Amino acid sequence: MSKNPSHGSAGVQRLAIAIMAAGKGTRLKSKYPKVLHEVGGKPLLAHVIAAGTQVVPPADVYVIVGYESDRVRKAVADTGVRFVLQQPQRGTGHALMCAGKNLAGYDHVIVLSGDAPLISPETIRRLRDFHLQKKAAMTILSAKLEEPTGYGRLIRKTKGDEVAAVVEENSCTPAQRKLREINSGFYAFAVKPLLENLQKLKTDNPHGEYYLTDMASVLGKAKERVVATPTDNPSEILGSNTRAELVDLDRKMRRDKCIELMAEGVTIFYPETCVIDSDVEVGADTTIEPFVQLLGKTHIGTDCRVRSYSVIQNSAIEDGVVIRTGCVLDGTRVAKDAVLGPYSHLRPGSDIGEGAHVGNFVEIKKVRLGKGSKANHLTYLGDADIGAGVNIGAGTITCNYDGVNKYTTTIEDGVFVGSDSTLVAPVRLGKGSYVGAASCITEDVPPQSLALGRSKQIVKEGWAKEKRARQADH
């Protein structure tokens, strides 16, 4: 088991993080696990894991899964965290019972909610440090809300940080309902007293479940110290129990992302119309116009301009690139000073060279387009290796698929391909060669050659006049 230092008055401690991710999320009315619904471009759970793994190594993060456990494991497998199966799901207290063997080797554990994606590493660290400083058995992260309806209220003792109880709203007295400090569902526990007292939880509640909130009174009766510390940012603890709450979290996250990027020197016009995922990176002096979507792990360099209605996903855009209106990019690399669009479609595997142009209604798939090359109009290029300084005429098509297999078209440096040409792969156009307009090329073209693949033009003088005369007679 890996070690991680957590410095406090107790010295170096072994700290784990447990993330609650076993629930179905009934109120979402979905067949999918609650924690896999997305905000900010990735699953709720992925955001919580990202925050947790900035505090402890991934091997010390335990995700407690239950409903659709295989699907949840697969969705976040690349994070390196560990998994604990809770089967059946009998509440949050039962989740830690299932994780008991995994946590036994640690001194402390922080418990996070897998459906609260706004939690920050800084807040997790503050919760940890406060817990260690107070030498508490249980520390509750609380929040003071203007509208606390629906949350359990925190009942503090007369003085200090100690907690007398956490009372669910339906059990509150009228006076307790007026309290604004609520239980967030985030906790820190000393593992030894936690495991010694977990079995004392009872299921005498409407759902017949073991509630982790009841550990406050259980540990209190055991003469253990239970304390609470309020978060500086109450919105961090917000979960998502309904579709409306899910969408509202997404809105908050994307608004914050735009504010973050603008603080780093990016201009975003009408940011409320833009959809920018949380992992997107954009360089200074780049301008994002209204109604742009930047998705996944997209990186955009400095001094770029992305015009309205473009959608860019999992792509790397270097400095000085202009992306005109309505372009769609997915899994694409674009070198500096290239110009795309309007209305270009670049599919996965596209690699656009420095200063290259991809223009109106051009579709590219798995193509390397060399430095300074141009495909400006109404063209499909698939499975092609295209050199530098190449001109692809309007209406050109690489025929890369025979119904069974895909084949490559190779176009060497300095080639000129005339408009409306059809290049039947596998085929190679040699360096500096020309292809006449409307040609169908099925064989390799040597360097510095002219290739023509079309029938000879026939002109019948007077034919049109005679045709009109015959029509007039009838």
N, C-alpha and C positions, 0 to 999 in steps of 0.2 A: 504493500500500500504506500502510495506516495506521501511525502511530508510537505507541509506548507507552513511558513511562519506567520503567526498572528500575534503581534506584539501588544501587550497590555500589562497591567499590574501583575498578572499571573505569569508573565514571561512568555516563552515560546509555547504555543498551543497547537494541537492538531485539529484543524478545522475542516468540516465537510459542509456541503450545501445539498439539501434535499429539495427537489422541485415537485410539487403536486401536479400530476398530469394524467390522472387516471379517469377523470370524469367524462361523461358523455355530453353534457351541456344540453339538457332536454329542452330548455327554453329557446335554443337556437333553431329547433325543429330541423335538424340535419342528421343525415346518416353518417357524417364524418365526425371524428373526435373533436371536441371543443378546442383543444390546444393547437389543432392544425389549421383552424381558420386564420386567414391572413389579414394583417394590417401592416402598412408600410412596406409591402412587397414581400413579406415572408411570414411564416407561421408565428402565432402568438408565442409558442414555446421557444422558438429560435431566438426571439428577442431576450427572453428571460435567461436562456443559456448563455447568450453573448455577454450579458451583464455579469452573471455568476462566474464565468470563466476568466473575467478580468480580476477577480478577487482570489480565487483558488484555481489550481490546475484542473483541467477537464476530468482527470481520473478521480478527483475528489468531489465531483458533482454527480449526484444520484437522482435520476429522473424516475419517479414512481409512476408506472404506467398500468393501465387496466383495460378500459374500453378500447377496442381496436388496437391492442398493444403492438402488434407487428407493424401496422401502418405508422404508428408514432415512432417506433424504433428506426424504421427505414428513413423517415423524413429528416431525422436529425443525427443519423449514424455518423456522418462525417465530422461531427463536433468533438468526438472522442470521449463523451460522457459515458457513465455507466447507467444501467437500468435495473430497476427493481419491479417485480410483478406484484400487483395488488389484485388478488382474485379470490373471492368476489370483492366488490368495492363497498366497504362498510364505513365510510367516513374518513375524515382527515386523521383522526387519531389512529384508526386501523391502518392507514397508509404507513405511519411511522412504526407501528408494530411489525409490519411486513419488512421494513428496512432495518429492523433492530440489529440483526447479525452484521449487516454492512457497516452500521454506525458504531458498533461496539469498540472499534479500535481508535476512535477519535475522542478528543476532549470536549468538543463543542460542535453543534450543527446549527446552521441557519436554514430556516424553512421558507421557501418562496412559493408563490402561486404561479402556476404555468400559464394562466390566462391573464396576467397583469403585465403587459409588455413594456410599460413606461418606466419600470423600476430601473434605477441607475446604479452603476458600480459604486459611486460615491455614497449613496444611501446605504447600500449593503455594508460598506466599510464602516460607516458611522454606527450602524446597528451593532456590528461586531465589536467595535472599540468600546462603545458604551456598555455592552454586555460584559466584556472582560473587566472593564474598570469597576463596575458595580459588583463583580463576583457573584452574579445572579445565577439562579437555576433556570429561570425563564425571563426573557426580555421580549416585550411586545412592541412592535412598531405601530404607533398610533397615528391618527390624523385628526385634525380639527376641521370639520366641514360645516359650511353654511347650512347645508341641507343634509342632515345625517340619516334621514329616513331609510330604513332597510338594513342598516348596519347595527351590529352589536355594540353596546355602549361600554366604555371603559370606566370602571368605578375605582377611583384612587383612594388610598388611605388619606387620613387628614393632612399629613405632611410628607414632603419628600417625593421620591420617584416610585414608591411601592404601590402595588395594585392590590385591591381587595378582591375584585371579581371582574369578569366579563359577562355581561348580561345580554342575551339575545333580545332583539327589539320586542318580540311578542311576549316576553316575560318581564319587560320593564314596567316599573311603576310610572305614574304620570310625571313625577319629579325626575326620574331617570331618563325619560324620553326627551326631556329638555336639554340634556347634556349633549354637547357637540363633539366631544372627543370619542372617536370610534376605534374599534379594533380593525386593523388593516388586513389581518390574515397572514402577516409576515412575522416570523419569530426567530429568536436565538435561544437555544437550550444548551445547558451543560449536559453532556450525554449521560453521565452516570446517574444523576437523580432522575433524568427523563426516563431511562430504561427501567429504573427501579420502581417507578410509579405509573408507567403507562397502563399496566394491567388493572389499575384502580378505576380507569374510566368506565362509565356505565352507558347503557343505551336507552335510558328512560327518557326518551324524547320522541316527538311525533314521527321521526324518520327511522327510529331504531338504529341509529348509527353512533359510532364513537367520535365525539367532537374534540378536536385538539384545543379548542378554546377552553374546554373544561379543565385543562391541565393547570390553569391559573389557580382555581380553587383546590384542586388535588394537591398541588405542590405547596400551596399556602397551608393546608391542613397538616402537611408533612413538615412544617416549620422551615421550608425552603424559601429563598428570597425570589419574589416575582416583581419585576419592575417594568416600566414603560418609558419610551422616548418618542416624542412626536417627530414626524418627518417635516422637513422644511418645505416640501413640495407635495401637498396632498394629492395632486393629480397623478402622482407616480403610482399610487396604490389602486387606481381604478381598474376594475376587471371588465369582462364583457360577457354578460349573461344573456343578452338579446342581440338581434341583428342591428337594432338601432344603436346600442352601445358599442357594438363592434365597428360600425361605420363612423361613429363619433371619435373613437380612439384613432382610427385611421386618419381622420381629418386633423386631429391634434398632432399626430406624428408627422404628417406631411407638412403642416404649417411650420412646425419646429425645424424640419429639415430645410425648408426654404429660408427661414430666418438664419439658420447656421451657415448656409452657403452664401447668402448675401453679406454676412459679417466677414466672410473670407474673400470678398471681392468679386462675387458673381452678380450680374444684373439679371433679375427675374421680373419681367413685366407681368402684371396681374397674376401674382403667385397663387392666388386662390383657384386659378384655372389649370394649374400645372400639377401633374402627378409625378412625384420624384421619390423613388424608393430610398429606404434608409441607408443602404450600402453604396449608393451612387457617390462618385467623386467628380467634382468639377473645378477646373483651374480658374485663377483670377482673370478678370477682364473678359471672360466669356459672357455672352448675352443669350438668355433663354427667353424666347417670345411666348405669348399666351398659348394655352392649349397644347403644350408639349408634354410628352410622357417619357421619363428616363427611368428605366426599370432594371431590376436585378443588380448585377455587379458592374454596371456601366461606368467607365472612366472617360471623362472629357477633359482635354488639356486646356491651355490658356489661349486667349484671343480667338476663340471660336464663336460662331453664331449659329444657333439652332432656331430655325424659323418655325412658325406656328404649324400645329397639327402633325409634327413629326413624332414618331414612336421609336425609341432606341432601347434595345434590350441586350444586356450581357455583351456589350461591345466596347472596344477601346479606340477612342478618337484622339489623335495627337493634336499638337498646337496649330492654330491658324486655319482650321477646317471650317468651311461654310456648308451647312446642311439646309438646303432650301425647303420650301413649304411641302408638307405632306410626305416626307420620306419615311420608310420603314426599314429599320436595321435590326438584325438579330444575329448575335455571334459573329460580329464583323470587326476587322481591324482596319482603321483608316489612317494613313500616314499624313504628315503635316502638309498644310496648304492645299489639300484636295478640295474639290467642290462636288457636292452631290445634289441631285434633284433639279427642279421640283419633281415630286412623285416618283422617286426611285425606290426599288425594293431590293435590299441586299440581304440575302439569306445566309444561314450558317456556313462558315468556312470561307467567306469572302475576305480578300486581303487587298486593299486599295492602296496603290503606291503614292509616293510624294507627288503632289501637284497634279494628280490624275483627275479626270472629270467623268462622272457618271450622271447622265442627264434624264430628260423627260421620259417617264414610263419605260425605264430600263430595269430589267430584272437580272440579278446576278446570284449564282449559287456555286459555292466551292470553287472560286476563281481567284487567281492572283493576277491583278491588273497592274502592270509595271509603271514606273515613274513617268509622269507626263503623258500617259496614254489616255485616249478619249473614247467613250461610248456614249454619245450624247442624245440619241433618239430611238425610242421604240424598238428595243433590242432585247433578246434573251441570250445570256451567256451562262452556260452551266458546265462544270467540270473542265475548266480550261486554265492553261498556263500561258499568260499573255505578257510579252516583254515590254520594254520601255519604248516610248515614242510611237505607239501603235494607234492608228485611227480605225475605229470600227464604225462603218457607215450605218445609217438608219435602216431599221428593219432586219438587221443581221441576226441569224439564229445559229447557235451551235446545236447540232442534233446529237445529243450525248447518250440517248437511251434507245435500245433496239427492242424494248419490251421485256428483256430479260436482264441485260447487263448495262452498266454505265461505262462510257469510254471518254478518253481525254482528247481535247483539241489543244495543240500547241501552236502558239503564234509568236514567232521570234521578233526581236527588236526591229522597229522601223517599218513594219508591214502596214500596207494600206488596204483595207477591206472595203470594197464598194458597197453601196446601199443595196438592201434586199438580197444579200448573199446568204446561202445556206451551206454551212460547213459540217459535213457528215463525219463524225468521229468514228474511229481514231484517225486523225489527220494532222499533218504538220505543215505550217506555212513558213518557209525559210526566210531568213533575215533579209529585209529590204524588198520583199516581193510585193506584187500588186494582185488583187483579185478584182476582176471587172464586175460592175454592178449586175445584180440579178443572176449571179453565177451559182451553180450547185457544185461544190467542190467535194469530190469523193477520194481523190488521190493526193499524195504529198506534193507540195509546190516547192521547187528548188529555190535557193536564195537568188535575189535580184531578177526574178522571173515575173511574167504576167500570166495569170491563169484565167481562162474564160470557160465557163461551163454552162452555155446557154445555146439555144437554137439560133440559126442565122435569120436575121430579119428579112421579111418579104414585104415588098410594097407593090400594090396593084393600083396603078393610077386610074382614076375615074370610077373606081368601084362604088364609092359612096353615092356619087351622082346617079349611077345606073340603078342602084338599090332604091333610092327615093322615087325615081321615075316609075319603077315597077309597082311601088306601093300606091302611088297616085292613080295608076290605071285600075287598081282594085278598089 
